[in-house]
Amino acid sequence: MEAASTYRRSEMESRINITNIRGVTVVGDGNVVNTTFTDLSRVLTEMKPAVLNEPTLQDNQKLNVVADIDALQAQLQKPESQKSVIQALWSGVEKVAAVGGVIELVHRASELIQPLLK
């Protein structure tokens, strides 16, 4: 009854990897964040499941916002992010995701992303 399952999750401890490369931190299995923007990255990570679970958004809106969030996180990995790309991505996220249970996360992210938009 207690035999191993093919659906068993692998142990996380063996995969935890924290490396710092010139101010860019690699955490775990490929999560890369410029250390300057760790708080923003954390909020964006929290925002994705909140958007996916938001009942007032249509499926295509959810897909677009999550893709924009992923692209924003990719910009945060760069030593020098592209301001115009960040502005375009953030405007899409901000317009669509400023609803229901996501609005507080959007507000927190908005405060943290302001230095990148100036």
N, C-alpha and C positions, 0 to 999 in steps of 0.2 A: 504493500500500500504506500510506502514511503519512498518508492523508487524515484530516481532522477527523471526530470521532465525535459523534453526538448524545448520547452517554452520558458525555461529558467533564465532569469536575468543574470548577467555576469556581475561579478563583484566590482563595486565602484572604487574601492580603495586602491586596487592595483592599477587603475587607469588615471588616477589623479595626477596631474602634471601641472606645476606652476613654474613658469619660466618668465624672466624679464629680459627683453631685448631692446635696449635703448629707449626705455619708457613705454614700450608696448609689452603688455603682459599676455602670455598664452596660458589660459586656465583650462585644465581638463583636456578633453578630446577635441581640440581645434577651436575653442572659443578664444578669440583674439580681441583685446581691447586696449586702446591707448590708455595708460593709467590716468591721464587727465580727465577722461570721460567715463570712468567706471560707474559713477552714480547714474549718468544718463543711460548707459548701456543696461544697467540693472532695471531702470524704469521701463525702457523699451522692451526688455525681456518679459516683464510683468504685463505689459500692454498687449502682447500678442494673444495669450489665452483669453484675456478680458474681451478683446475684439471678437475673437472666434465664438465666444459664448454670449455676445450681445444680441438679444432677440430683435432689436429694432433695426439692425443692419441686414441688408440683403446679402446673399452668399457672394455675389460678385464684388460688393463693397468690402466684405471681409477679406477676400482674396487680395484685392488691390492694396488695402491698408497693411496687411501682413507682409506683402511683398515689398512695400515701401519701407516698412520697419526693418526688414532684413537688409535692404539696400542702405538704410541709414547706419545700421550697425557695421556694415562693410566699410562705410566712409569713416567711421570712428576708429577703425583699425589702422588707417593711414597716418603717418607722421604729420602730413599736411593734407587735411581734408579739403575737398573742392566746395567752396561756399555756395556756388550756384546750384550744384547738385543737391546739397543739403537743404537749401531753401525750397527747391522744387519738391523734393520728397516730403519735407516737413509740412508744406502747405497742403499736400494731398492727405496726409495723416490727420492733420489738425482739423480740416473741414469735415471729414467723414467720421472720425472717431470721437468727436466732441459731443457724444450722446450718452445717455444712461449711465451705466456703471463704469464707463471708460473715461468720463470727463475729468475725474480727479487725477487719473494717471496722465492724461493729456496736459493738464495744468502743471503737474510736477515736471513733466518732460519739457514743456515750454519754457519754464524757468531755467532749466539746465542747458537747453540748446541755444539760448540767446547769445552766449559768447561766440558760437560758431556762425551766427547769422550777421554779425557786425563786420 
